[in-house]
Amino acid sequence: MHLFSVVSAGVVLSALADAYTWKNVKTGGGGGFTPGIVFNTGTKGVAYARTDIGGLYKLNSDDSWTALTDWVNSSTWNNWGIDAVATDALKSQTVYAAVGAYTNSWDPSNGAIIRSNDAGTTWSKTQLPFKVGGNMPGRGMGERLAIDPKLSSTLYFGARSGHGLWKSTDSGVTWSNVTKFPNVGNYVADATDSTGYNSDNQGIAWVTFDSNSSTIAGATSTIFVGVADTANSVYVSEDAGSSWSRLAGQPTGFLPHKGKLSPKEHALYISYSDGSGPYDGTNGSVWRYDITASSWKDISPGVDPYYGYGGLAVDLQKPGTIMVATLNSWYPDAIIWRSNNSGASWTPIWEWTSYPSENFYYGMSNTNAPWIPTVHDINTKTIGWMIESLEIDPFDSNHWLYGTGLSVYGGHDLLDWDTKHNVSISVLANGIEETSVQGLVAPPGESLISAMGDIGGFVHSSLTAPPAAELPLFTTSTSIDYAGQVPKTLVRTGDASDGSAIQIALSYDAGATWSLDYGATTSQYGGNAVLNAGGDTVLWSTSANGVLVSQYTSSFSAVSSLPSGAAVASDKVNSTVFYGGSAGSFYVSRDTGKTFTSLGKLGSSSAVNKIVVNPTVAGDVWASTDTGLFHSTNYGSSFSQIAGPTVGYAFALGKSSSNTYKYNIFGFFTVNGLEALFESKDVGSTWTEISDSAHGFGSASSNPVTASLDTEGLVFVGTNGRGVFYGTP
């Protein structure tokens, strides 16, 4: 059967954005990597946390965080990658960040330095002539961006990819290459990586000013720079950057992750690892450089380490008090050490007694995020992993923070380490929502349920309180769907490709419990799975095994008549019908997914991005493509193209109180040249933008969308790095 496509008439775009209120669905625990935390050393209570895919945050007085970069939209999505942050000790409201996601082809845009003079409320931007890698290897090294503590109009930025050291003398407005700096770095994690992700030169690692040094024309004279070079890792200038030299006597063999000044000691502390992070590290060391004596001392706390060192903290109130963390100690847990004598001796946060028994010198609270484990066993890490950020509040020696690959932790009784050798650690990521959302469903009468990268996902029984537990079985969930006529029945997929476990699961109680679908094999994984209306059949468009179907949890069999990688959906009323889309063509199955028939092209489309089905009317199906939005009321036998959208991504149907139009449409579309989140209350005759200048949601093509069928106007948007938002008019 050939598909006939026509274009509907109608008004295209409402001129003004609808006034929606946007808030995060709370998980309370971050859910991603926080590679950098920076305190302002001039004003108490000012601190910032940078994330690799979720933007920048500001610390509040109640230990919560406020997101500062939610303005990032589809055209600036790479600005959620923060490779460095700096806060001005002389002007506490001034903050800078280096933004950009990747230095390889995954990110088409150059990076930028953004700057704010009102603590992140508003921003100005200077584009750089090269890319910045906020989500590249080595993103925990730093900080690559530093402000001269005596002349804050002067900044330095250490670039990647061989672009060297850069300098601004006008508060970040313009930048120029420091051509006399002798080493652009040479470390690559894997030179054979053809994607460019692991084969890029990681460049300059950090810049640290010696605030004790004299000034030249008002500028700090002594500057240290760490470089991703295992043989030549630290350089110094003693003439305010006019000339540079390799620091004599330095250790070799490892990469310098952090370089922290202890001003009252006139010492520079450096943590080293044999890898750039954030996932590696099997050896390393910690060194103290006495600036006055020009002498080095190995102060490493570990004996025969099987880990590198990452996070490094200096207590500015207590000279000689320092802390350091393993970059990764994958078994049994990360280790943090503390020294009160400049590294001459150390005490750990936990230690072995007689293997496998351990002594723990901390208590853990997860009040802000009950789903994060606090009880340690051999298989559960409570201290964390990927620890690159470790900081002591420069005004309060009891207050400390550290970031991991999962969350931000810390506490307010750090001095008890020295007296009781025991501290209280809390999850302190309230306000940081950094999850990568892969799928969302809001079954009628049930809670919102998410599928997420790295942490599985959640049943969100409350939008304003954190969930009690993650969804089980899969570290990363790639999709989630519900059965139209039995909405408590769910299917979810995982992405583990190592053959270790089945990667599809079913729930019959709205996500409260899950069981593996033993009709699958361990070689099948990823992609998207959907349930038929009755909940007895799963259609699974996998990542590597084509399209599969299983009824009554029988063995999955191949569906040869639907192309591999096809978008899939089920009719929410008719249990025998599934839909598919691939390469611009639309497909339908009327035999419960066993065979599909191609109904032809959706106009001139070459890609089908999403198929959405009316939850109460059989055969009423919608499809978004690279040329717009299409609607059929006869199981796809014919389609009308909806006026307005010229490109469509994820979208959803939500409740409407209109007697004429039963459902509103919410989704990411390009309308009149604007790629944004839109709403239509009249089946596509008119479109209104409901994203805004403060809520851009990042990359439109990455964001799942669902809407409530119970509450009119309630829409949910998943993002790649800022968690789930919910909006209400």
C-alpha positions as CSV (number, residue, x, y, z in Angstrom):
1,M,0.0,0.0,0.0
2,H,1.3,3.4,-0.9
3,L,1.1,6.2,1.7
4,F,-0.5,9.4,0.4
5,S,0.7,12.5,2.3
6,V,-1.1,15.8,2.3
7,V,-0.4,19.1,4.1
8,S,-3.0,20.5,6.4
9,A,-3.9,24.2,6.4
10,G,-3.9,26.4,9.4
11,V,-2.2,29.2,11.5
12,V,1.4,28.3,12.2
13,L,2.8,30.0,15.3
14,S,1.5,32.0,18.2
15,A,3.8,35.0,18.5
16,L,4.5,34.9,22.2
17,A,5.8,32.1,24.4
18,D,3.3,30.7,26.8
19,A,4.0,31.4,30.4
20,Y,5.0,28.0,31.8
21,T,6.6,27.5,35.2
22,W,9.5,25.0,35.1
23,K,11.0,23.0,38.0
24,N,13.2,20.0,38.3
25,V,11.7,16.7,39.3
26,K,13.7,16.1,42.4
27,T,16.1,13.2,42.9
28,G,18.2,15.1,45.4
29,G,21.4,13.3,44.6
30,G,22.9,14.8,41.5
31,G,23.2,11.5,39.6
32,G,26.3,12.4,37.6
33,F,30.0,13.5,37.7
34,T,31.0,16.7,39.5
35,P,34.6,17.2,38.4
36,G,35.2,20.6,40.0
37,I,34.2,22.5,43.1
38,V,35.7,26.0,43.7
39,F,35.4,28.2,46.8
40,N,35.9,31.9,46.6
41,T,38.8,32.8,48.9
42,G,37.8,36.4,49.4
43,T,34.2,36.1,50.5
44,K,32.7,33.5,52.8
45,G,29.9,31.3,51.5
46,V,30.6,31.7,47.8
47,A,31.3,28.4,45.9
48,Y,30.5,26.9,42.5
49,A,30.3,23.3,41.2
50,R,30.9,22.4,37.6
51,T,29.5,19.3,36.0
52,D,30.6,17.5,32.8
53,I,27.2,17.5,31.0
54,G,24.8,19.4,33.3
55,G,26.2,22.9,33.5
56,L,27.2,25.1,36.5
57,Y,25.8,25.5,40.0
58,K,26.1,28.0,42.8
59,L,26.2,26.9,46.5
60,N,23.5,28.3,48.8
61,S,23.7,28.9,52.5
62,D,21.5,25.8,53.3
63,D,23.9,23.5,51.5
64,S,21.6,23.3,48.4
65,W,22.7,24.4,44.9
66,T,21.1,26.6,42.3
67,A,21.6,25.9,38.6
68,L,23.1,28.8,36.7
69,T,23.1,27.7,33.0
70,D,19.5,26.5,32.3
71,W,19.4,29.1,29.5
72,V,21.3,26.6,27.4
73,N,19.2,25.6,24.4
74,S,19.4,23.4,21.4
75,S,21.8,25.8,19.5
76,T,24.1,26.1,22.6
77,W,23.7,22.5,24.0
78,N,27.5,22.1,24.3
79,N,27.6,24.9,26.9
80,W,26.4,22.4,29.5
81,G,29.9,20.9,29.4
82,I,32.0,22.9,31.9
83,D,35.7,22.3,31.6
84,A,36.8,24.9,34.2
85,V,35.4,27.5,36.6
86,A,37.0,30.4,38.4
87,T,35.6,32.8,41.0
88,D,37.1,36.2,41.7
89,A,38.5,36.7,45.2
90,L,38.5,40.5,44.8
91,K,35.0,40.7,43.3
92,S,32.9,38.0,44.9
93,Q,30.0,38.3,42.4
94,T,32.3,37.6,39.4
95,V,32.5,34.1,38.1
96,Y,33.9,32.6,34.9
97,A,33.6,29.3,33.2
98,A,35.0,27.5,30.2
99,V,32.2,25.9,28.3
100,G,32.1,23.3,25.5
101,A,31.4,19.6,25.5
102,Y,33.8,17.8,23.1
103,T,36.9,18.5,21.2
104,N,36.2,15.8,18.6
105,S,33.5,15.7,15.9
106,W,30.7,15.0,18.4
107,D,30.6,18.7,19.1
108,P,30.5,20.9,15.9
109,S,31.1,24.2,17.8
110,N,34.0,25.9,19.3
111,G,34.0,26.5,23.0
112,A,33.7,29.8,24.9
113,I,34.5,31.6,28.1
114,I,31.3,32.8,29.8
115,R,31.5,35.5,32.5
116,S,29.1,36.9,35.1
117,N,29.3,39.9,37.4
118,D,26.2,39.0,39.3
119,A,27.0,35.5,40.6
120,G,25.6,33.8,37.6
121,T,22.3,35.5,37.2
122,T,23.3,36.9,33.8
123,W,26.1,36.0,31.5
124,S,28.3,37.4,28.7
125,K,30.2,35.1,26.3
126,T,33.5,35.2,24.4
127,Q,33.8,32.6,21.7
128,L,37.2,30.9,21.5
129,P,38.9,29.9,18.3
130,F,39.0,26.2,19.4
131,K,36.9,23.6,21.1
132,V,36.6,23.0,24.8
133,G,36.1,19.5,26.3
134,G,33.9,19.6,29.4
135,N,33.0,15.9,28.8
136,M,36.3,14.8,27.5
137,P,38.9,12.6,29.2
138,G,40.9,14.5,31.8
139,R,37.9,16.7,32.7
140,G,38.6,16.4,36.4
141,M,42.1,17.9,36.1
142,G,42.2,21.5,37.0
143,E,41.3,24.1,37.4
144,R,42.3,25.1,33.8
145,L,40.9,28.6,34.4
146,A,42.5,31.0,37.0
147,I,42.2,34.6,38.0
148,D,45.2,36.6,39.1
149,P,44.5,37.2,42.9
150,K,46.1,40.6,42.8
151,L,45.0,41.9,39.4
152,S,41.7,40.2,38.7
153,S,41.3,41.6,35.2
154,T,44.0,39.1,34.3
155,L,43.1,35.5,33.7
156,Y,44.7,32.4,32.2
157,F,43.1,29.4,30.5
158,G,44.8,26.1,29.7
159,A,43.4,24.7,26.5
160,R,43.3,21.2,25.1
161,S,44.1,19.8,21.6
162,G,47.5,21.5,21.4
163,H,46.1,25.0,21.6
164,G,48.3,25.9,24.6
165,L,48.0,28.6,27.3
166,W,45.7,31.6,26.8
167,K,45.5,34.9,28.6
168,S,43.0,37.7,29.1
169,T,43.9,41.2,30.5
170,D,40.4,42.7,30.2
171,S,38.4,40.4,32.6
172,G,37.8,37.7,30.0
173,V,36.4,39.8,27.2
174,T,39.3,39.0,24.8
175,W,41.9,36.3,24.8
176,S,45.2,35.8,23.2
177,N,47.6,32.8,23.0
178,V,50.7,32.9,25.3
179,T,53.1,32.0,22.6
180,K,56.1,31.9,24.9
181,F,54.6,29.1,26.9
182,P,56.8,26.1,25.9
183,N,54.5,23.0,26.3
184,V,51.0,22.5,24.9
185,G,50.9,19.0,26.4
186,N,51.3,15.6,24.7
187,Y,49.2,13.1,26.6
188,V,46.5,11.1,24.8
189,A,44.6,8.3,26.5
190,D,44.5,6.1,23.4
191,A,46.2,7.2,20.2
192,T,44.3,4.4,18.2
193,D,40.8,5.8,19.0
194,S,39.5,6.8,15.6
195,T,36.6,8.8,17.1
196,G,39.0,11.4,18.5
197,Y,37.6,11.1,22.0
198,N,40.5,9.3,23.6
199,S,43.1,10.3,21.0
200,D,43.0,14.1,21.6
201,N,45.9,15.9,23.3
202,Q,44.6,16.8,26.8
203,G,46.7,19.9,26.9
204,I,47.1,22.2,29.9
205,A,45.8,20.7,33.2
206,W,45.7,23.6,35.7
207,V,46.9,27.1,36.5
208,T,47.9,28.2,40.0
209,F,49.0,31.7,41.1
210,D,51.5,32.2,44.0
211,S,49.7,34.8,46.0
212,N,52.8,35.3,48.2
213,S,54.9,36.5,45.3
214,S,55.6,40.1,44.4
215,T,53.8,42.0,41.7
216,I,55.0,43.3,38.3
217,A,52.8,46.1,37.0
218,G,50.2,45.0,39.5
219,A,50.1,41.4,38.3
220,T,51.2,38.4,40.4
221,S,54.7,37.5,39.4
222,T,54.9,33.7,40.1
223,I,52.5,31.4,38.2
224,F,52.6,27.6,38.1
225,V,51.1,25.6,35.3
226,G,50.4,21.9,35.2
227,V,50.6,20.2,31.8
228,A,49.4,16.8,30.6
229,D,52.9,15.5,30.0
230,T,54.3,12.7,32.2
231,A,57.9,13.9,31.7
232,N,57.4,17.7,31.9
233,S,54.4,18.3,34.1
234,V,54.9,21.6,35.9
235,Y,56.1,25.0,34.6
236,V,56.7,28.3,36.3
237,S,56.9,31.9,35.5
238,E,58.5,34.4,37.9
239,D,57.9,37.5,35.7
240,A,54.1,37.6,35.5
241,G,54.0,35.3,32.5
242,S,56.6,37.0,30.3
243,S,58.8,33.9,30.3
244,W,58.4,30.3,31.4
245,S,60.6,27.3,32.4
246,R,60.2,23.7,33.5
247,L,60.2,23.6,37.2
248,A,63.5,21.9,38.3
249,G,63.5,18.6,40.2
250,Q,59.9,17.7,39.5
251,P,58.7,14.1,39.6
252,T,58.1,12.3,36.3
253,G,56.0,9.4,35.1
254,F,52.6,10.6,36.1
255,L,50.1,13.3,35.1
256,P,49.4,16.3,37.4
257,H,45.7,16.4,38.3
258,K,45.6,19.2,40.9
259,G,48.0,21.9,41.9
260,K,47.0,23.6,45.2
261,L,48.8,26.5,46.9
262,S,49.1,26.6,50.7
263,P,50.0,30.3,51.1
264,K,51.1,30.3,54.7
265,E,53.4,27.4,54.1
266,H,54.6,28.8,50.8
267,A,54.1,25.4,49.4
268,L,52.5,23.9,46.3
269,Y,50.8,20.5,46.6
270,I,50.3,18.3,43.6
271,S,48.3,15.1,43.1
272,Y,49.4,12.7,40.3
273,S,47.9,9.8,38.5
274,D,49.1,7.5,35.7
275,G,45.9,8.2,33.8
276,S,44.0,11.4,33.1
277,G,40.7,10.2,34.5
278,P,38.0,10.2,35.2
279,Y,37.7,6.4,35.0
280,D,41.3,5.2,35.2
281,G,44.2,5.4,37.5
282,T,46.3,2.4,38.7
283,N,49.3,4.3,40.2
284,G,50.2,7.7,41.3
285,S,51.8,10.0,43.9
286,V,51.4,13.2,45.9
287,W,54.1,15.8,46.1
288,R,54.9,18.9,48.1
289,Y,57.0,21.6,46.5
290,D,58.6,24.0,49.0
291,I,58.5,27.3,46.9
292,T,61.0,29.1,49.2
293,A,63.6,26.2,49.2
294,S,62.8,25.1,45.6
295,S,62.7,21.5,46.9
296,W,60.4,18.6,46.3
297,K,59.1,15.9,48.7
298,D,57.1,12.8,48.0
299,I,54.3,12.7,50.6
300,S,52.1,10.0,49.1
301,P,49.9,8.4,51.7
302,G,49.5,5.0,50.0
303,V,51.9,2.1,50.0
304,D,52.1,0.3,46.7
305,P,49.0,2.1,45.4
306,Y,46.7,0.4,42.9
307,Y,45.1,3.8,42.3
308,G,46.1,7.2,41.2
309,Y,45.4,10.4,43.2
310,G,42.8,13.0,42.2
311,G,41.0,15.4,44.6
312,L,43.3,17.5,46.7
313,A,42.4,20.0,49.4
314,V,44.3,22.6,51.5
315,D,43.0,24.1,54.7
316,L,43.7,27.8,54.4
317,Q,42.9,28.3,58.1
318,K,45.2,25.5,59.3
319,P,48.6,25.6,57.5
320,G,49.9,22.1,56.9
321,T,46.4,20.5,57.0
322,I,45.7,18.8,53.6
323,M,43.5,16.1,52.2
324,V,43.8,13.9,49.2
325,A,41.6,11.3,47.5
326,T,42.1,8.3,45.3
327,L,41.0,9.2,41.8
328,N,39.5,5.7,41.6
329,S,39.8,2.8,44.0
330,W,37.4,0.5,42.5
331,Y,37.8,-2.1,45.2
332,P,36.4,-1.9,47.8
333,D,35.9,1.8,47.9
334,A,37.6,5.2,47.4
335,I,40.0,6.4,50.1
336,I,40.4,9.9,51.5
337,W,43.3,10.8,53.6
338,R,44.0,13.7,55.9
339,S,47.3,15.1,57.2
340,N,48.0,17.8,59.8
341,N,51.7,18.0,59.2
342,S,52.1,18.8,55.6
343,G,52.0,15.2,54.5
344,A,54.5,13.7,56.9
345,S,51.8,11.4,58.2
346,W,48.3,10.6,57.2
347,T,45.1,9.1,58.6
348,P,42.5,7.4,56.3
349,I,38.7,7.6,56.2
350,W,38.6,3.8,56.4
351,E,41.2,1.0,56.6
352,W,41.5,-2.7,56.6
353,T,41.7,-4.5,59.9
354,S,42.1,-8.1,58.9
355,Y,40.9,-8.7,55.4
356,P,38.0,-8.6,54.5
357,S,37.1,-6.6,57.6
358,E,37.3,-2.8,57.7
359,N,37.2,0.0,60.2
360,F,35.1,3.0,59.0
361,Y,35.9,6.4,60.4
362,Y,32.7,8.1,59.2
363,G,28.9,7.9,59.3
364,M,26.9,8.5,56.1
365,S,23.5,10.3,55.8
366,N,21.4,10.2,52.6
367,T,18.5,12.3,53.8
368,N,18.6,14.4,50.6
369,A,18.7,11.3,48.4
370,P,17.5,8.1,50.1
371,W,18.3,6.1,47.0
372,I,22.0,6.6,47.4
373,P,23.5,3.7,49.5
374,T,25.0,4.5,52.9
375,V,25.8,1.1,54.2
376,H,29.1,-0.1,53.0
377,D,29.8,-3.7,51.9
378,I,32.4,-5.2,49.7
379,N,30.2,-4.6,46.6
380,T,28.9,-1.2,47.4
381,K,31.0,2.0,47.3
382,T,29.8,4.6,49.8
383,I,32.8,7.0,49.6
384,G,32.5,7.0,45.9
385,W,34.5,7.0,42.7
386,M,35.9,9.5,40.2
387,I,36.9,11.8,43.0
388,E,38.6,14.8,41.4
389,S,37.0,17.6,43.4
390,L,37.8,17.8,47.1
391,E,37.6,21.1,48.9
392,I,37.8,22.6,52.4
393,D,35.9,25.8,52.9
394,P,38.6,28.6,53.2
395,F,36.6,30.3,56.0
396,D,35.4,27.2,57.9
397,S,37.7,24.3,58.6
398,N,34.8,22.1,59.6
399,H,33.1,22.5,56.2
400,W,34.2,20.3,53.3
401,L,32.8,19.1,50.0
402,Y,33.8,16.5,47.5
403,G,32.3,15.4,44.1
404,T,32.2,11.9,42.7
405,G,30.8,10.2,39.6
406,L,27.5,10.0,41.3
407,S,26.9,12.9,43.7
408,V,28.4,15.7,45.9
409,Y,29.2,14.8,49.5
410,G,30.5,16.6,52.5
411,G,29.9,17.7,56.0
412,H,30.3,20.3,58.8
413,D,32.4,18.4,61.4
414,L,35.6,17.9,59.6
415,L,37.8,18.9,62.6
416,D,36.4,15.8,64.4
417,W,38.6,13.8,62.1
418,D,41.6,15.1,64.1
419,T,40.1,14.5,67.6
420,K,37.7,11.5,67.2
421,H,39.0,10.2,63.9
422,N,35.3,10.1,62.8
423,V,33.3,12.5,60.7
424,S,29.7,12.8,59.5
425,I,29.3,12.7,55.7
426,S,26.1,13.7,54.0
427,V,24.8,13.7,50.4
428,L,25.0,17.4,49.7
429,A,23.8,17.6,46.1
430,N,20.3,19.0,46.8
431,G,19.5,21.1,43.7
432,I,22.0,19.4,41.5
433,E,20.1,17.3,38.9
434,E,22.6,16.0,36.4
435,T,21.0,12.8,35.1
436,S,20.9,11.8,31.5
437,V,17.3,10.9,30.8
438,Q,16.7,8.2,28.2
439,G,12.9,7.8,28.5
440,L,9.8,9.0,30.4
441,V,6.3,7.6,30.8
442,A,3.3,8.9,32.8
443,P,0.7,6.1,32.5
444,P,-2.8,7.3,33.3
445,G,-3.5,7.1,37.0
446,E,0.1,6.3,37.8
447,S,3.3,8.2,38.7
448,L,5.9,9.5,36.4
449,I,8.5,6.9,35.7
450,S,12.0,7.6,34.2
451,A,14.6,5.6,32.4
452,M,18.1,7.1,33.0
453,G,21.7,6.6,32.2
454,D,24.1,5.4,34.9
455,I,21.4,5.2,37.7
456,G,18.6,3.2,36.1
457,G,15.7,5.5,36.7
458,F,13.0,6.0,39.2
459,V,9.3,5.8,40.0
460,H,8.7,9.5,40.9
461,S,5.8,9.2,43.3
462,S,6.5,12.8,44.2
463,L,7.8,15.5,41.9
464,T,9.1,17.5,44.8
465,A,10.6,14.9,47.1
466,P,13.4,12.4,46.2
467,P,12.5,8.8,45.4
468,A,13.4,6.1,47.9
469,A,15.1,3.7,45.5
470,E,16.5,3.4,41.9
471,L,14.8,1.1,39.4
472,P,16.7,-2.2,39.8
473,L,18.5,-4.6,37.4
474,F,20.1,-2.1,34.9
475,T,22.8,0.5,35.5
476,T,21.5,2.3,32.5
477,S,18.0,2.1,31.2
478,T,17.5,2.9,27.6
479,S,13.7,2.9,27.2
480,I,10.5,2.5,29.1
481,D,6.9,1.9,28.0
482,Y,3.5,1.0,29.4
483,A,0.6,-1.1,28.1
484,G,-2.3,1.1,27.0
485,Q,-5.1,-1.0,28.4
486,V,-3.2,-2.2,31.5
487,P,-1.1,0.8,32.4
488,K,0.5,-0.8,35.5
489,T,2.3,-3.2,33.1
490,L,5.7,-1.8,32.0
491,V,8.7,-2.8,29.9
492,R,12.2,-1.4,30.3
493,T,15.5,-2.1,28.6
494,G,19.1,-1.9,29.7
495,D,22.3,-1.3,27.7
496,A,24.9,-3.8,29.0
497,S,26.5,-5.3,26.0
498,D,29.0,-7.7,27.7
499,G,26.6,-10.6,27.7
500,S,26.5,-10.8,31.5
501,A,22.8,-10.4,32.0
502,I,19.4,-10.1,30.3
503,Q,18.7,-6.5,29.4
504,I,14.9,-6.4,29.3
505,A,12.5,-6.4,32.3
506,L,8.8,-6.3,33.0
507,S,6.8,-4.8,35.8
508,Y,3.2,-5.5,36.6
509,D,2.7,-3.0,39.5
510,A,3.6,0.3,37.9
511,G,7.3,-0.1,38.5
512,A,7.3,-1.1,42.2
513,T,8.9,-4.4,41.3
514,W,10.6,-5.8,38.2
515,S,11.5,-9.2,36.8
516,L,13.7,-10.1,33.9
517,D,12.1,-11.2,30.7
518,Y,13.6,-14.6,30.2
519,G,12.4,-14.7,26.6
520,A,15.5,-12.6,25.9
521,T,19.1,-13.8,25.6
522,T,22.1,-12.0,27.2
523,S,23.3,-10.9,23.7
524,Q,20.2,-8.7,23.2
525,Y,20.4,-5.2,24.6
526,G,19.6,-1.5,24.4
527,G,17.4,0.3,22.0
528,N,13.6,0.8,22.6
529,A,11.0,-1.7,23.6
530,V,7.2,-1.2,23.6
531,L,4.3,-3.2,24.9
532,N,1.1,-3.9,23.0
533,A,-2.2,-2.5,24.5
534,G,-2.9,-5.7,26.4
535,G,0.5,-6.0,27.9
536,D,1.3,-9.5,26.7
537,T,3.6,-8.8,23.7
538,V,6.9,-6.9,23.6
539,L,8.3,-5.4,20.4
540,W,12.0,-4.5,20.8
541,S,14.1,-2.5,18.5
542,T,17.5,-3.4,19.9
543,S,20.9,-1.8,19.6
544,A,22.6,-4.6,17.7
545,N,20.1,-7.5,17.1
546,G,17.5,-5.8,14.9
547,V,13.8,-5.8,15.8
548,L,12.5,-8.6,17.9
549,V,9.1,-9.7,19.2
550,S,8.0,-11.9,22.1
551,Q,4.5,-12.8,23.3
552,Y,3.8,-14.2,26.8
553,T,7.6,-13.9,27.6
554,S,8.4,-16.6,25.0
555,S,11.7,-16.4,23.2
556,F,12.3,-13.3,21.2
557,S,12.2,-13.9,17.5
558,A,13.4,-11.7,14.6
559,V,11.1,-9.4,12.8
560,S,12.7,-9.3,9.4
561,S,10.0,-7.0,7.8
562,L,10.9,-4.0,10.0
563,P,14.4,-2.4,9.4
564,S,17.0,-2.6,12.2
565,G,17.0,0.5,14.4
566,A,13.4,1.4,13.5
567,A,11.4,3.7,15.7
568,V,8.6,1.6,17.3
569,A,5.3,2.2,19.1
570,S,2.1,0.2,19.9
571,D,-1.5,1.1,19.4
572,K,-2.8,1.9,22.9
573,V,-6.2,0.4,22.3
574,N,-5.9,-2.4,19.7
575,S,-3.6,-5.1,21.0
576,T,-2.8,-6.6,17.6
577,V,-1.3,-3.4,16.2
578,F,2.2,-2.1,16.3
579,Y,3.8,0.8,14.3
580,G,7.3,1.3,13.0
581,G,9.3,4.0,11.2
582,S,12.6,4.0,9.4
583,A,14.3,6.0,6.7
584,G,11.2,8.2,6.4
585,S,8.8,5.3,5.8
586,F,6.0,4.2,8.0
587,Y,5.2,0.6,8.8
588,V,2.2,-1.2,10.5
589,S,1.8,-4.7,11.9
590,R,-1.7,-6.1,12.4
591,D,-0.6,-9.5,13.7
592,T,0.9,-8.5,17.0
593,G,4.3,-7.6,15.6
594,K,5.1,-10.7,13.7
595,T,5.1,-9.0,10.3
596,F,5.1,-5.4,9.2
597,T,3.9,-3.8,6.0
598,S,5.5,-0.6,4.6
599,L,2.9,2.0,3.9
600,G,5.3,4.3,2.1
601,K,7.1,7.6,2.8
602,L,6.0,10.3,5.1
603,G,6.2,13.1,2.6
604,S,9.9,13.7,1.8
605,S,11.1,12.5,5.1
606,S,14.3,10.5,5.4
607,A,14.1,9.8,9.1
608,V,11.3,8.9,11.5
609,N,12.2,10.3,15.0
610,K,9.2,9.4,17.2
611,I,5.9,7.7,16.9
612,V,3.2,8.6,19.4
613,V,-0.3,7.0,19.6
614,N,-3.6,8.4,20.9
615,P,-4.1,6.7,24.3
616,T,-7.9,6.2,23.8
617,V,-8.6,6.0,20.1
618,A,-7.4,3.1,18.0
619,G,-5.6,3.8,14.8
620,D,-4.9,7.5,15.7
621,V,-1.2,7.8,15.3
622,W,1.4,10.6,15.0
623,A,4.9,10.6,13.7
624,S,7.7,13.2,13.9
625,T,10.4,13.2,11.2
626,D,13.2,15.3,9.8
627,T,10.6,17.2,7.7
628,G,7.9,17.8,10.4
629,L,4.9,16.2,12.0
630,F,2.4,13.8,10.5
631,H,-1.0,12.5,11.7
632,S,-3.1,9.5,10.7
633,T,-6.5,8.5,12.0
634,N,-6.7,5.2,10.1
635,Y,-3.7,3.1,11.4
636,G,-1.3,4.9,9.1
637,S,-3.1,4.1,5.8
638,S,-2.9,7.8,5.0
639,F,-1.3,10.8,6.8
640,S,-1.7,14.5,6.9
641,Q,1.3,16.7,7.4
642,I,0.7,19.3,10.1
643,A,1.4,22.9,9.2
644,G,4.2,24.6,11.2
645,P,6.8,22.1,12.3
646,T,9.5,21.5,9.7
647,V,11.5,19.2,11.9
648,G,10.2,17.1,14.8
649,Y,11.8,15.1,17.6
650,A,10.2,13.7,20.8
651,F,6.7,14.7,21.6
652,A,3.7,13.6,23.6
653,L,-0.1,13.9,23.9
654,G,-1.5,15.3,27.1
655,K,-4.9,15.9,28.7
656,S,-7.0,18.8,27.4
657,S,-10.2,20.2,28.8
658,S,-11.4,21.3,25.3
659,N,-14.6,19.7,24.1
660,T,-13.2,19.9,20.5
661,Y,-9.7,18.7,21.0
662,K,-9.3,16.0,23.6
663,Y,-5.4,16.1,23.7
664,N,-2.8,18.8,23.6
665,I,0.5,18.2,21.8
666,F,3.8,19.0,23.5
667,G,7.2,18.5,21.8
668,F,10.5,19.6,20.4
669,F,10.0,21.0,16.9
670,T,11.4,23.5,14.5
671,V,8.7,26.1,13.8
672,N,9.3,29.2,11.8
673,G,13.1,28.4,12.1
674,L,13.0,28.2,15.9
675,E,14.0,24.9,17.4
676,A,12.3,24.8,20.8
677,L,9.7,23.1,23.0
678,F,6.2,23.9,21.7
679,E,2.6,23.2,22.6
680,S,-0.5,23.0,20.4
681,K,-4.0,23.0,21.9
682,D,-5.8,22.5,18.6
683,V,-4.3,19.4,17.0
684,G,-1.5,21.4,15.3
685,S,-3.4,24.3,13.8
686,T,-1.4,26.8,16.0
687,W,1.9,26.4,17.9
688,T,3.1,28.2,21.0
689,E,6.6,28.1,22.4
690,I,6.7,26.9,26.1
691,S,10.4,26.9,26.5
692,D,11.9,30.3,27.4
693,S,15.1,32.3,27.7
694,A,15.7,30.8,31.1
695,H,14.8,27.2,30.3
696,G,16.3,26.0,27.0
697,F,16.6,22.3,27.9
698,G,19.8,21.7,25.9
699,S,19.8,19.5,22.8
700,A,16.2,19.2,21.4
701,S,17.1,15.9,19.6
702,S,18.2,14.3,22.9
703,N,15.2,15.0,25.1
704,P,12.4,12.6,25.8
705,V,9.0,14.2,26.5
706,T,5.8,12.9,28.1
707,A,2.7,14.6,29.4
708,S,0.1,13.9,32.0
709,L,-3.2,12.3,30.9
710,D,-4.7,13.2,34.3
711,T,-3.7,16.8,34.8
712,E,-4.1,19.3,31.9
713,G,-1.0,21.2,31.0
714,L,1.4,19.1,33.0
715,V,4.4,18.2,30.8
716,F,7.6,16.4,31.6
717,V,10.9,17.0,29.7
718,G,13.9,14.8,30.1
719,T,17.4,16.2,29.3
720,N,20.8,15.0,28.6
721,G,22.5,16.3,31.8
722,R,19.9,18.4,33.7
723,G,17.5,15.7,34.8
724,V,13.8,15.9,34.4
725,F,11.8,19.1,34.3
726,Y,8.1,19.4,34.8
727,G,6.2,22.4,33.5
728,T,2.8,23.8,34.4
729,P,1.0,26.8,32.8
